[in-house]
Amino acid sequence: MTSKSALITGITGQDGGHLTRLLLDEGYTVFGIVRGQSNPKRAAFSQEFPEVTLIEADLLDASSVIRAVDLADPDEFYNLAAISHVGYSFRNPVLTLDTTGKGVLHCLEAIRITGRAETTRFYQASTSEMYGGLDYNRPGLGYDEDSLFHPRSPYGVAKLYAHWITRNYRESYGIFASCGILFNHEGERRGVEFVTRKISDAVARISLGLADDVQLGDLWPKRDWGYAGDYVRGMWQMLQHSEPDDFVLATGETHSIEEFLDRAFAEVGIDDWHPYVVRNESFTRPAEVDILLGNPAKAERVLGWRREVDFEGLVRRMVTHDVELLRGQSVRS
């Protein structure tokens, strides 16, 4: 157990929930930044984690981030906040840049301005979307820390700025700042606006007679999907390491959305999902990433990081959770 303190942005999101549980179990005092009193997830988060102190701040407001750092005085600062939906970033590119890119600069400046460059360790949530997945830029063993970047969405571009400004502050000011280049990581805490949770939720509803179909965009893209709980443990390991660095977290294997559908519908005894899936052009993107495959060799070697949940286990966990959740709601109603 430890007496350390941690400050988390994006604490009410998927990774924030997993990270909060991990840090509390490790004995941390946890602080979380929430944006305003109208955050729809705030009440549920506080009910699950009453021991966490929430601080109102906004990554777009540098002074409020400085205030949050002063109040929390964190040993570790995890920046998980972002406009993280790729499709949404095409519709709102300026807000995506301001939040996902400049917001990280405000976090780093808060550490520097408050004189905590030597005492606060910083984690930046980078993303596999920075690679872009183009044919000429696709290594056979998967993208690693030295692979070329070619983002293909406003989200990916904003994240690349955040990634490089974090490295710049590490080199310029000596801040212990590590970037986790995480490939797609999913789970029961994932928002239903993301395709994996959209599928598991729809499969649960269809199996319970609460829905007839699910509307999706392209089904051929392949992703390197892992379990969020495993990846959050990797984030924590990065800040326990002796030196700041950048690490890819991935499974080293890819599966298409069609394969995700196969596994998800099989969990509820449906062998042919095609009658239940409707193509909706509005869910396609101006530029799609065909395939993203990560190479986690460095994290495995240096950090000793390992994933515990495989692809089948991930899909099973998500579908089972959503079936039980909907059944519980039906009983209460």
MARSE-587364 format. One record per atom (N, C-alpha, C): residue number from 1; chain; x negated, y, z negated. Coordinates in steps of 0.001 Angstrom, whole numbers. Atoms other than C-alpha are relative to their C-alpha. Layout:
<lodrens>
NUM/A/X/Y/Z
...
</lodrens>
This chain:
<lodrens>
1/A/-837/-1191/0
1/A/0/0/0
1/A/-878/1249/0
2/A/777/-1221/-149
2/A/-1103/3567/682
2/A/750/1179/-590
3/A/-630/-1238/467
3/A/-432/7067/-600
3/A/-9/1051/1092
4/A/55/-920/-1127
4/A/-683/8617/2870
4/A/1378/586/312
5/A/-1238/-594/-500
5/A/1918/10927/4399
5/A/-57/60/1514
6/A/-83/-37/-1463
6/A/3111/10979/7997
6/A/1135/914/421
7/A/-1013/-847/-625
7/A/5031/13450/10140
7/A/311/-574/1373
8/A/-424/623/-1253
8/A/7063/12080/13072
8/A/946/933/742
9/A/-984/-644/-861
9/A/8688/13969/15922
9/A/742/-1095/761
10/A/-793/1036/-662
10/A/11445/12125/17781
10/A/351/-1126/-948
11/A/-163/1037/1020
11/A/12104/10282/14547
11/A/1336/-728/107
12/A/-1306/653/-106
12/A/15765/9533/15340
12/A/126/-866/1248
13/A/-26/832/-1188
13/A/14858/7770/18595
13/A/-388/-1441/-286
14/A/322/1418/137
14/A/14069/4110/19235
14/A/-1318/-216/-738
15/A/1303/215/613
15/A/10367/4248/18393
15/A/-78/627/-1379
16/A/1/-654/1300
16/A/10969/6658/15542
16/A/569/-879/-1094
17/A/-596/894/988
17/A/13213/4158/13779
17/A/-924/-1144/-367
18/A/940/1097/257
18/A/10743/1305/14167
18/A/-1213/492/-792
19/A/1184/-524/667
19/A/7816/3494/13091
19/A/310/388/-1444
20/A/-387/-363/1363
20/A/9674/4830/10058
20/A/31/-1224/-898
21/A/-67/1222/796
21/A/10359/1308/8825
21/A/-1400/-538/-294
22/A/1356/496/198
22/A/6732/266/9356
22/A/-742/839/-1039
23/A/746/-866/907
23/A/5318/3303/7531
23/A/535/-79/-1426
24/A/-567/137/1348
24/A/7726/3013/4595
24/A/-450/-1306/-635
25/A/458/1293/514
25/A/6806/-644/4238
25/A/-1474/49/-397
26/A/1420/-154/318
26/A/3144/439/4166
26/A/-240/966/-1157
27/A/125/-885/1152
27/A/3854/2877/1352
27/A/-182/1471/312
28/A/140/-1408/-381
28/A/3749/6153/3294
28/A/1149/846/-538
29/A/-1039/-1016/130
29/A/5645/9296/2414
29/A/269/512/1410
30/A/-317/-287/-1398
30/A/7479/10026/5658
30/A/834/1272/124
31/A/-728/-1199/-379
31/A/8613/13355/7081
31/A/361/-108/1482
32/A/-411/52/-1396
32/A/10551/13715/10306
32/A/521/1336/466
33/A/-502/-1231/-599
33/A/11247/16638/12598
33/A/1289/-297/750
34/A/-1258/102/-733
34/A/14834/17012/13794
34/A/320/1383/564
35/A/-284/-1266/-694
35/A/16069/19656/16199
35/A/1392/477/-336
36/A/-1276/-626/341
36/A/18836/21663/14527
36/A/935/-901/-787
37/A/-957/728/839
37/A/21783/20620/12429
37/A/958/-856/815
38/A/-982/701/-831
38/A/23761/19262/15402
38/A/-529/-1309/573
39/A/550/1264/-504
39/A/21502/16256/16058
39/A/991/-1123/-289
40/A/-1052/999/224
40/A/24110/13486/16586
40/A/-493/-1258/-706
41/A/543/1208/630
41/A/21767/10783/15248
41/A/-469/245/-1435
42/A/576/-351/1299
42/A/20807/12626/12068
42/A/683/-722/-1159
43/A/-731/596/1120
43/A/23535/11300/9777
43/A/-285/-1495/-115
44/A/258/1438/19
44/A/23012/7664/10789
44/A/-1432/-283/-439
45/A/1395/198/398
45/A/19247/8020/10395
45/A/-165/192/-1505
46/A/118/-275/1431
46/A/19545/9539/6921
46/A/662/-1087/-842
47/A/-651/1087/717
47/A/21906/6773/5889
47/A/-904/-1236/-39
48/A/893/1154/-50
48/A/19403/4114/7001
48/A/-1293/243/-775
49/A/1290/-323/631
49/A/16331/5928/5658
49/A/158/1204/-932
50/A/-238/-1150/892
50/A/17427/8125/2708
50/A/-1272/555/-629
51/A/1244/-451/626
51/A/13836/8352/1439
51/A/-836/906/895
52/A/745/-835/-939
52/A/12664/10274/4520
52/A/451/1452/-124
53/A/-295/-1431/37
53/A/12451/14074/4322
53/A/48/539/1422
54/A/-164/-543/-1336
54/A/13801/15707/7470
54/A/-231/1510/-8
55/A/329/-1407/-128
55/A/12477/19109/8572
55/A/557/509/1320
56/A/-561/-559/-1226
56/A/14345/21263/11085
56/A/-1064/808/741
57/A/965/-698/-851
57/A/12057/22367/13899
57/A/297/-374/1440
58/A/-216/217/-1429
58/A/11931/22479/17680
58/A/-1348/98/697
59/A/1282/-27/-692
59/A/8958/21586/19885
59/A/-135/1185/946
60/A/54/-1181/-852
60/A/9884/24570/22068
60/A/-343/1259/-794
61/A/252/-1128/892
61/A/9343/26881/19064
61/A/-1275/-281/-789
62/A/1294/298/613
62/A/5662/26856/18109
62/A/-35/340/-1482
63/A/43/-406/1409
63/A/6207/28710/14829
63/A/698/-1020/-891
64/A/-709/989/816
64/A/8684/26082/13619
64/A/-813/-1279/-150
65/A/863/1175/93
65/A/6196/23287/14389
65/A/-1120/259/-1010
66/A/1022/-366/985
66/A/3503/25119/12414
66/A/574/-106/-1415
67/A/-644/70/1315
67/A/5929/25437/9515
67/A/184/-1447/-427
68/A/-218/1413/330
68/A/6735/21709/9674
68/A/-1300/-665/-430
69/A/1296/570/363
69/A/3049/20787/9571
69/A/-432/504/-1376
70/A/330/-534/1321
70/A/2529/23098/6594
70/A/802/-679/-1102
71/A/-864/621/1017
71/A/5472/21566/4733
71/A/-383/-1458/-245
72/A/274/1436/132
72/A/4538/17935/5426
72/A/-1436/-275/-424
73/A/1429/212/257
73/A/743/18310/5156
73/A/-380/-1451/284
74/A/112/1434/-293
74/A/463/14971/6986
74/A/-1429/-491/182
75/A/1241/690/-343
75/A/-2445/12572/7066
75/A/68/-482/1448
76/A/-207/487/-1358
76/A/-961/11252/10323
76/A/1204/706/612
77/A/-1052/-730/-715
77/A/1153/13082/12908
77/A/279/-797/1279
78/A/-392/796/-1159
78/A/3038/10930/15438
78/A/962/825/859
79/A/-883/-739/-896
79/A/4477/12831/18403
79/A/701/-963/953
80/A/-806/904/-819
80/A/7228/10666/19874
80/A/1083/740/772
81/A/-1085/-762/-613
81/A/9565/13456/20998
81/A/-286/287/1468
82/A/140/-295/-1431
82/A/10180/13973/24707
82/A/1378/-39/656
83/A/-1106/290/-912
83/A/12766/14272/27438
83/A/-438/-1267/710
84/A/630/1269/-374
84/A/12172/10594/28045
84/A/741/-806/1059
85/A/-738/724/-1033
85/A/14748/9566/30654
85/A/-464/484/1366
86/A/595/-381/-1278
86/A/13128/9534/34093
86/A/1027/638/928
87/A/-1028/-547/-875
87/A/16355/10110/36013
87/A/427/1396/-415
88/A/-393/-1309/518
88/A/17309/13044/33779
88/A/-1051/1048/326
89/A/1073/-961/-263
89/A/13920/14640/34390
89/A/90/587/1406
90/A/-188/-543/-1342
90/A/14743/15046/38098
90/A/1087/1080/-6
91/A/-1093/-965/71
91/A/17917/16930/37176
91/A/-353/1219/-840
92/A/383/-1095/895
92/A/16255/19080/34500
92/A/-1529/51/-140
93/A/1465/49/34
93/A/12563/19392/35409
93/A/-646/1053/-901
94/A/609/-1059/812
94/A/11894/22695/33617
94/A/82/-342/-1479
95/A/-150/402/1394
95/A/13290/21510/30292
95/A/-910/-1182/-319
96/A/889/1140/192
96/A/11348/18266/30739
96/A/-1439/454/-191
97/A/1365/-506/131
97/A/8092/20158/31247
97/A/-195/719/-1335
98/A/142/-774/1232
98/A/8704/22496/28322
98/A/-60/-899/-1234
99/A/-81/854/1181
99/A/9592/19747/25867
99/A/-1098/-1056/-11
100/A/902/1151/-70
100/A/7486/16813/27029
100/A/-1450/409/168
101/A/1358/-472/-219
101/A/4442/18846/28054
101/A/-427/1062/-996
102/A/397/-1110/865
102/A/4222/22196/26281
102/A/262/-294/-1471
103/A/-287/353/1397
103/A/5769/20731/23131
103/A/-1182/-678/-668
104/A/1189/671/536
104/A/2660/18585/22696
104/A/-1082/1025/-323
105/A/958/-1071/263
105/A/469/21671/22976
105/A/334/709/-1307
106/A/-405/-647/1248
106/A/2485/23259/20159
106/A/-370/-862/-1209
107/A/383/894/1100
107/A/1864/20190/17978
107/A/-1499/86/-275
108/A/1449/-57/149
108/A/-1874/20267/18603
108/A/-456/1355/-534
109/A/328/-1325/502
109/A/-2054/24015/18045
109/A/378/130/-1478
110/A/-398/-50/1413
110/A/-182/23575/14754
110/A/-1062/-641/-881
111/A/1075/655/755
111/A/-2863/21155/13574
111/A/-1228/906/-58
112/A/1192/-847/-58
112/A/-5643/23512/14688
112/A/169/1277/-811
113/A/-219/-1302/639
113/A/-4129/26776/13430
113/A/97/-128/-1514
114/A/-148/175/1447
114/A/-3309/25377/9988
114/A/-1256/-583/-654
115/A/1258/454/563
115/A/-6889/24187/9547
115/A/-54/-1478/-327
116/A/-53/1430/286
116/A/-6116/20469/9655
116/A/-690/-855/1069
117/A/661/735/-1085
117/A/-8316/19493/12608
117/A/-828/-1167/-511
118/A/843/1062/536
118/A/-10497/17363/10337
118/A/739/-941/-947
119/A/-716/807/996
119/A/-7778/15918/8093
119/A/1239/-707/530
120/A/-1227/589/-539
120/A/-4737/15096/10262
120/A/-296/-771/1278
121/A/167/825/-1201
121/A/-4841/12234/12757
121/A/1276/88/838
122/A/-1126/-273/-894
122/A/-2613/12773/15802
122/A/170/-1134/1002
123/A/-328/1006/-1021
123/A/-874/10203/17992
123/A/905/631/1045
124/A/-822/-472/-1107
124/A/481/11170/21411
124/A/551/-1188/776
125/A/-669/1066/-741
125/A/3014/8927/23120
125/A/-104/262/1493
126/A/124/-59/-1453
126/A/1741/8714/26695
126/A/817/-1145/613
127/A/-917/939/-652
127/A/3476/6509/29271
127/A/-584/-584/1278
128/A/401/656/-1250
128/A/2934/4079/32121
128/A/511/745/1223
129/A/-528/-761/-1132
129/A/4979/6444/34315
129/A/-1042/964/563
130/A/1067/-861/-518
130/A/1788/8499/34688
130/A/-728/-653/1171
131/A/735/706/-1054
131/A/390/5804/37016
131/A/692/69/1354
132/A/-735/-160/-1244
132/A/3126/5953/39626
132/A/288/-1260/782
133/A/-288/1287/-621
133/A/2870/2384/40913
133/A/-135/-62/1509
134/A/175/45/-1450
134/A/1816/3193/44489
134/A/-959/-1119/394
135/A/777/1155/-448
135/A/241/406/46562
135/A/-1510/225/-112
136/A/1441/-243/-1
136/A/-3180/2041/46887
136/A/-555/186/-1411
137/A/401/-332/1362
137/A/-3237/2750/43174
137/A/382/-1114/-968
138/A/-522/1091/813
138/A/-2209/-694/41898
138/A/-1065/-1078/-193
139/A/1023/1026/239
139/A/-4972/-2833/40312
139/A/619/-1377/-204
140/A/-546/1345/78
140/A/-4530/-6586/40450
140/A/278/-486/-1400
141/A/-179/450/1382
141/A/-4927/-7138/36715
141/A/883/944/-810
142/A/-845/-957/704
142/A/-2690/-4195/35835
142/A/-755/1275/-338
143/A/602/-1285/336
143/A/-3298/-562/34979
143/A/-652/-62/-1374
144/A/655/-106/1294
144/A/-5809/62/32233
144/A/-360/1462/-255
145/A/304/-1362/430
145/A/-7280/3127/30535
145/A/-794/789/1037
146/A/810/-676/-1014
146/A/-9529/3923/33525
146/A/682/100/1361
147/A/-702/-30/-1283
147/A/-6912/3588/36291
147/A/396/1426/385
148/A/-393/-1307/-505
148/A/-5951/6522/38488
148/A/1456/296/-315
149/A/-1372/-435/259
149/A/-2841/8537/37668
149/A/603/611/1264
150/A/-731/-601/-1106
150/A/-219/9467/40273
150/A/1485/-19/-372
151/A/-1397/20/466
151/A/3079/10299/38493
151/A/973/338/1119
152/A/-974/-177/-1073
152/A/6208/10189/40642
152/A/1343/523/-505
153/A/-1205/-626/536
153/A/8726/12055/38483
153/A/-413/1196/-840
154/A/320/-1114/904
154/A/8885/15334/36541
154/A/-375/-493/-1399
155/A/344/585/1292
155/A/8780/13184/33407
155/A/-1450/-464/-15
156/A/1368/498/-78
156/A/5560/11478/34500
156/A/-1016/1124/78
157/A/905/-1140/-127
157/A/3963/14800/35463
157/A/-155/711/-1346
158/A/48/-661/1306
158/A/4883/16373/32108
158/A/-795/-829/-1000
159/A/738/877/901
159/A/3532/13354/30242
159/A/-1493/10/305
160/A/1411/-40/-359
160/A/281/13552/32186
160/A/-655/1269/-548
161/A/518/-1219/636
161/A/-188/17161/31074
161/A/-210/-234/-1491
162/A/101/251/1438
162/A/499/16077/27497
162/A/-1179/-909/-323
163/A/1104/935/185
163/A/-1993/13232/27831
163/A/-1339/731/78
164/A/1291/-673/-205
164/A/-4782/15462/29127
164/A/-233/1109/-1013
165/A/208/-1052/996
165/A/-4174/18330/26701
165/A/-362/-621/-1345
166/A/388/697/1234
166/A/-4408/15812/23846
166/A/-1473/-380/52
167/A/1416/335/-144
167/A/-7734/14555/25167
167/A/-867/1254/-80
168/A/752/-1242/32
168/A/-8875/18161/25616
168/A/-193/498/-1432
169/A/110/-449/1390
169/A/-8151/19023/21974
169/A/-886/-945/-809
170/A/906/953/656
170/A/-9947/15867/20876
170/A/-1449/374/291
171/A/1361/-327/-401
171/A/-13031/16901/22822
171/A/-410/1412/-409
172/A/327/-1402/251
172/A/-12819/20641/22124
172/A/-39/352/-1486
173/A/-134/-395/1399
173/A/-11821/20788/18464
173/A/-265/-1128/-991
174/A/313/1094/896
174/A/-12758/17394/17079
174/A/1187/-603/-711
175/A/-1192/600/609
175/A/-9161/16431/16269
175/A/8/-1501/274
176/A/-173/1445/-200
176/A/-8664/12703/15722
176/A/1342/-174/718
177/A/-1205/52/-832
177/A/-6188/12440/18593
177/A/-89/-1188/939
178/A/-34/1200/-838
178/A/-5310/9124/20253
178/A/1265/-29/829
179/A/-1149/125/-900
179/A/-3037/8497/23206
179/A/325/-1473/206
180/A/-459/1342/-310
180/A/-1017/5317/23491
180/A/712/3/1336
181/A/-626/70/-1324
181/A/-287/4614/27159
181/A/896/-1235/-5
182/A/-916/1121/217
182/A/2758/2451/26526
182/A/810/-307/1255
183/A/-893/454/-1058
183/A/4477/428/29194
183/A/1392/-210/-601
184/A/-1393/29/448
184/A/8235/-103/28984
184/A/171/-894/-1218
185/A/-256/758/1227
185/A/9206/-1195/25494
185/A/1445/265/-434
186/A/-1446/-48/196
186/A/12791/-1942/24616
186/A/376/-668/-1327
187/A/-467/656/1205
187/A/14926/-3276/21788
187/A/1391/448/-372
188/A/-1362/-274/451
188/A/18130/-3028/19805
188/A/221/1476/-350
189/A/-137/-1421/311
189/A/17422/636/18936
189/A/3/865/1268
190/A/68/-737/-1262
190/A/17182/1663/22609
190/A/1346/662/290
191/A/-1235/-684/-360
191/A/19751/4226/23818
191/A/662/-658/1193
192/A/-742/683/-1067
192/A/22477/2925/26139
192/A/-159/685/1346
193/A/246/-653/-1283
193/A/21423/5430/28817
193/A/-1167/-643/750
194/A/1112/704/-638
194/A/18357/3250/29512
194/A/486/-1344/534
195/A/-584/1110/-737
195/A/18865/359/31918
195/A/43/-1298/-804
196/A/1/1265/737
196/A/17892/-2492/29576
196/A/1136/-53/-1021
197/A/-1064/-29/1004
197/A/20245/-1435/26778
197/A/1364/146/683
198/A/-1243/-95/-758
198/A/22892/-519/29340
198/A/459/-1385/414
199/A/-333/1368/-401
199/A/22731/-4105/30569
199/A/431/-834/-1196
200/A/-351/837/1154
200/A/22747/-5751/27140
200/A/1338/408/-605
201/A/-1284/-482/507
201/A/25642/-3564/26001
201/A/1139/-445/906
202/A/-1043/398/-947
202/A/27632/-4283/29173
202/A/248/-1505/-43
203/A/-153/1455/84
203/A/26954/-8030/28959
203/A/803/-378/-1237
204/A/-749/269/1222
204/A/28217/-8027/25385
204/A/1477/355/182
205/A/-1393/-429/-205
205/A/31360/-6100/26389
205/A/730/-947/951
206/A/-618/917/-955
206/A/32035/-8368/29370
206/A/311/-1333/-670
207/A/-207/1291/661
207/A/31635/-11492/27224
207/A/1137/45/-1011
208/A/-1060/-155/1000
208/A/34091/-10098/24659
208/A/1301/511/616
209/A/-1209/-463/-671
209/A/36640/-9005/27274
209/A/249/1486/-141
210/A/-154/-1435/202
210/A/35988/-5311/26643
210/A/-398/807/1230
211/A/394/-671/-1238
211/A/34638/-4480/30129
211/A/35/-1006/1139
212/A/-63/866/-1181
212/A/34867/-5842/33676
212/A/-1304/-40/775
213/A/1228/-44/-801
213/A/31521/-4770/35146
213/A/-969/1011/-598
214/A/1003/-1001/351
214/A/28387/-2658/34838
214/A/-506/620/1287
215/A/457/-702/-1181
215/A/27285/-14/37344
215/A/-1489/317/-132
216/A/1443/-167/14
216/A/23587/72/38213
216/A/-501/534/1333
217/A/638/-441/-1231
217/A/21211/1536/40779
217/A/-791/-1136/621
218/A/839/1029/-615
218/A/18349/-377/42403
218/A/-340/-1097/-1001
219/A/266/1149/873
219/A/17728/-3861/41023
219/A/-1369/-619/239
220/A/1260/631/-348
220/A/14380/-4677/42645
220/A/-1225/508/-760
221/A/1212/-448/693
221/A/11968/-2489/40611
221/A/-428/-969/-1110
222/A/549/893/1018
222/A/9664/-4514/38346
222/A/-709/823/-1070
223/A/615/-690/1114
223/A/8549/-3411/34903
223/A/-665/-990/-944
224/A/718/753/1021
224/A/6198/-4637/32198
224/A/727/287/-1315
225/A/-879/-242/1137
225/A/8770/-4984/29405
225/A/-459/-726/-1253
226/A/322/599/1284
226/A/7877/-5575/25758
226/A/965/472/-1065
227/A/-887/-351/1116
227/A/9501/-5209/22346
227/A/-548/1215/-740
228/A/425/-1270/600
228/A/9389/-1744/20778
228/A/-662/-185/-1361
229/A/596/218/1310
229/A/8608/-3082/17306
229/A/-1463/-388/82
230/A/1398/383/-199
230/A/5393/-4657/18582
230/A/-843/1210/399
231/A/765/-1131/-527
231/A/4340/-1448/20342
231/A/-201/1071/-1072
232/A/140/-972/1088
232/A/4988/772/17328
232/A/-1111/-427/-963
233/A/1107/483/832
233/A/2637/-1421/15315
233/A/-1335/375/642
234/A/1208/-416/-703
234/A/44/-656/17998
234/A/-296/1477/-183
235/A/202/-1430/263
235/A/586/3084/17544
235/A/-708/199/-1338
236/A/561/-123/1350
236/A/-161/2747/13854
236/A/-1445/-491/-29
237/A/1358/534/-28
237/A/-3239/621/14539
237/A/-979/989/630
238/A/875/-980/-632
238/A/-4634/3354/16788
238/A/-486/1044/-992
239/A/393/-1015/965
239/A/-4637/5839/13916
239/A/-729/-578/-1198
240/A/804/620/1062
240/A/-6235/3317/11542
240/A/-1407/-318/499
241/A/1298/326/-592
241/A/-9136/2764/13945
241/A/-1042/1045/-403
242/A/1076/-887/455
242/A/-12500/4334/13146
242/A/-215/1195/920
243/A/217/-1067/-955
243/A/-12583/6474/16301
243/A/1270/264/804
244/A/-1154/-288/-858
244/A/-9912/8296/18320
244/A/-277/-473/1420
245/A/197/523/-1355
245/A/-9352/6796/21762
245/A/1359/-161/653
246/A/-1234/254/-744
246/A/-6756/5951/24405
246/A/138/-1498/242
247/A/-224/1436/-115
247/A/-5162/2508/24616
247/A/1284/-279/775
248/A/-1176/514/-689
248/A/-2765/753/26998
248/A/625/-1092/-853
249/A/-755/1075/632
249/A/-77/-1325/25304
249/A/971/-553/1035
250/A/-813/639/-1035
250/A/1616/-3798/27653
250/A/31/-1504/-248
251/A/-61/1457/124
251/A/2493/-7466/28083
251/A/-889/-699/1011
252/A/790/622/-1053
252/A/489/-8088/31250
252/A/824/-848/958
253/A/-872/715/-941
253/A/3507/-9479/33123
253/A/1167/898/374
254/A/-1120/-827/-438
254/A/6368/-7976/35110
254/A/1249/-851/250
255/A/-1302/616/-299
255/A/10056/-8782/35539
255/A/883/1058/651
256/A/-893/-928/-686
256/A/12602/-7203/37856
256/A/1276/199/-821
257/A/-1300/-228/642
257/A/15936/-5763/36778
257/A/914/-1190/268
258/A/-778/1205/-295
258/A/17508/-8770/38512
258/A/-317/-1116/-997
259/A/372/1017/981
259/A/15537/-11068/36201
259/A/565/335/-1382
260/A/-595/-407/1277
260/A/16703/-9036/33205
260/A/1481/-364/-20
261/A/-1416/373/-101
261/A/20286/-9542/34414
261/A/177/-1511/-146
262/A/-70/1468/110
262/A/19676/-13289/34813
262/A/-25/-444/-1454
263/A/183/412/1392
263/A/18480/-13651/31220
263/A/1139/499/-882
264/A/-1026/-596/858
264/A/21061/-11315/29705
264/A/1340/-714/153
265/A/-1284/681/-210
265/A/24117/-12947/31308
265/A/-83/-1459/-433
266/A/153/1388/448
266/A/22724/-16419/30585
266/A/195/-119/-1505
267/A/-159/29/1462
267/A/22746/-15515/26880
267/A/1454/-129/-417
268/A/-1427/119/332
268/A/26557/-15338/26997
268/A/682/-1062/856
269/A/-551/1135/-730
269/A/26986/-18386/29227
269/A/488/298/1399
270/A/-400/-349/-1367
270/A/27440/-16635/32591
270/A/-1188/-235/921
271/A/1107/371/-878
271/A/25289/-18159/35336
271/A/-159/932/1202
272/A/51/-875/-1174
272/A/26186/-15800/38217
272/A/494/1385/-390
273/A/-366/-1349/444
273/A/26131/-12111/37305
273/A/499/889/1138
274/A/-299/-867/-1138
274/A/26756/-10764/40810
274/A/1431/557/-5
275/A/-1356/-575/0
275/A/30572/-10410/40430
275/A/193/1112/-1025
276/A/-163/-966/1091
276/A/30008/-8222/37371
276/A/-874/1241/150
277/A/918/-1124/-189
277/A/27414/-5799/38763
277/A/402/789/1239
278/A/-417/-892/-1073
278/A/28462/-2823/40903
278/A/-1116/1007/272
279/A/1056/-968/-345
279/A/25892/-741/42778
279/A/580/1401/34
280/A/-422/-1401/37
280/A/26183/2997/42132
280/A/-1177/858/463
281/A/1085/-784/-588
281/A/24074/5275/44333
281/A/-448/1149/-891
282/A/365/-1139/843
282/A/24149/8032/41725
282/A/-1085/-349/-1008
283/A/1036/421/949
283/A/21772/5966/39562
283/A/-1359/-226/666
284/A/1293/117/-679
284/A/19035/5860/42218
284/A/-773/1303/-178
285/A/863/-1153/224
285/A/16070/8262/42017
285/A/-612/469/1311
286/A/645/-504/-1216
286/A/14471/10537/44656
286/A/-1315/-715/313
287/A/1253/749/-190
287/A/11177/8676/44137
287/A/-44/-1098/-1056
288/A/-28/1136/917
288/A/11184/5205/42588
288/A/-1386/-628/-110
289/A/1234/749/227
289/A/8253/3369/41062
289/A/320/-1476/180
290/A/-330/1386/-332
290/A/8266/-128/42554
290/A/-348/-966/-1128
291/A/482/979/977
291/A/6207/-1957/39967
291/A/-984/657/-952
292/A/943/-462/1007
292/A/4381/-1167/36730
292/A/-480/-1202/-799
293/A/612/1129/710
293/A/1989/-3736/35276
293/A/-1177/520/-803
294/A/1057/-495/864
294/A/-267/-3012/32311
294/A/-1008/-1068/-372
295/A/1068/883/458
295/A/-3541/-4512/31144
295/A/-386/408/-1426
296/A/242/-389/1389
296/A/-3721/-4461/27315
296/A/-1292/-542/-591
297/A/1207/678/475
297/A/-7165/-6093/27085
297/A/-767/833/-1027
298/A/767/-846/918
298/A/-8797/-3098/25381
298/A/658/51/-1374
299/A/-698/-51/1284
299/A/-6135/-2806/22676
299/A/-100/-1329/-740
300/A/120/1320/618
300/A/-6294/-6544/22063
300/A/-1402/-209/-552
301/A/1392/213/416
301/A/-10080/-6507/21825
301/A/-413/941/-1130
302/A/485/-1009/943
302/A/-10656/-3282/19882
302/A/882/106/-1240
303/A/-929/-181/1114
303/A/-7529/-3012/17724
303/A/480/-1313/-604
304/A/-578/1266/445
304/A/-6614/-6675/17434
304/A/1501/-30/155
305/A/-1450/-76/-211
305/A/-3155/-5791/18722
305/A/502/-1226/758
306/A/-644/1112/-687
306/A/-864/-8643/19743
306/A/1510/224/13
307/A/-1467/-30/-23
307/A/2752/-8794/20854
307/A/530/-1314/-533
308/A/-601/1182/599
308/A/5024/-11216/19062
308/A/1271/-440/713
309/A/-1269/289/-669
309/A/8209/-11038/21163
309/A/-233/-65/1503
310/A/160/115/-1447
310/A/8136/-12358/24751
310/A/1251/518/718
311/A/-1097/-568/-783
311/A/10471/-11345/27592
311/A/1337/-647/-344
312/A/-1250/695/315
312/A/13084/-14027/26878
312/A/487/385/-1397
313/A/-369/-373/1356
313/A/13003/-13175/23180
313/A/527/1411/-92
314/A/-460/-1387/-26
314/A/13434/-9480/23925
314/A/1442/78/479
315/A/-1359/-46/-550
315/A/16525/-9998/26076
315/A/980/-650/-969
316/A/-873/688/961
316/A/17997/-12468/23580
316/A/290/887/-1207
317/A/-161/-873/1161
317/A/17426/-10044/20712
317/A/989/1127/304
318/A/-851/-1132/-348
318/A/19144/-7186/22542
318/A/1448/-421/217
319/A/-1370/450/-263
319/A/22179/-9155/23764
319/A/667/-461/-1292
320/A/-557/478/1267
320/A/22695/-10854/20398
320/A/389/1168/-895
321/A/-295/-1173/818
321/A/22523/-7505/18618
321/A/1271/698/473
322/A/-1155/-733/-510
322/A/25086/-5890/20926
322/A/1293/-799/-135
323/A/-1195/832/225
323/A/27503/-8835/20707
323/A/442/130/-1454
324/A/-340/-97/1428
324/A/27351/-8739/16903
324/A/487/1398/-362
325/A/-407/-1374/267
325/A/27641/-4949/16876
325/A/1431/244/445
326/A/-1348/-220/-529
326/A/30762/-4931/19053
326/A/1034/-825/-747
327/A/-914/817/807
327/A/32333/-7775/17119
327/A/296/674/-1333
328/A/-172/-696/1262
328/A/31774/-5836/13920
328/A/899/1212/142
329/A/-855/-1152/-238
329/A/33381/-2736/15410
329/A/1442/-409/211
330/A/-1357/485/-236
330/A/36375/-4781/16523
330/A/672/-397/-1312
331/A/-540/402/1308
331/A/36836/-6179/13017
331/A/391/1218/-819
332/A/-271/-1210/792
332/A/36622/-2717/11416
332/A/1181/767/551
333/A/-1126/-744/-580
333/A/39135/-1272/13884
333/A/1321/-737/-193
</lodrens>
